[in-house]
Amino acid sequence: MLTMQAVCAALAGALAELTSPASAITLLAAASVAVTPALAPALREPAPDRTGPGSRRTK
């Protein structure tokens, strides 16, 4: 994740050189809004199985 933050920072700098800084920020914000929901399901951990062996019962 740290590597991708560096890549995006470099991309932001390159876009700011080619366009205005405001346009670069807007483009990257739009890309972030598009990518975040696409990746969110894969990042969620499944709920733990509470009925399997080794599960604890509370009274």
N, C-alpha and C positions, 0 to 999 in steps of 0.2 A: 504494500500500500504506500509505503514511503517513496518507493521508486516512481509510482504513478503520480504522486504529488509533485515530484520533481519534473516529470515529463509534462504535466499540465502547466506548471509554472513556466517551463521553456516554451510551450505552445502559446501561452498567454503573451509572453514577451515577443514572440515572432509575429503573432497576430497584431499586437499593438504597434509593431514596426510597420506592418503592411497597411493597417487601417488606423483609425483613431483608437486611443485607449478605451473610450466609452464603448465603441463597437466591439472591441475584443472582449471586454467584460460581459457585454450583453450576449455575445455568441457563446462564450464559455458557460455562462449561467444557464442559457437555454440547453446546452449540451448536458450540463449537470442534471437539470430537471428531467431530461429524457432518459439518462442512463440510470439514475438512482432507482426509479420504480422497476426498471428492467432487472437490476441486480438484487433488489431487496429480497425476493422470494428465495433466491439461492443462498442468501446469508443468514436466513432464519434457521435456528436449530429446531429439530423436531422435539415435540414434547416427550419427556421421559416416560417410559413404560412403567407404570406403578403396579402392574399386576404380575410382573415376571418374578423369577427367583431372586431372592435377596432384597425384595422390597420390604420396607419397614411399615409396620402398622402402628398408628397412633390411637390412643384410647380417648 
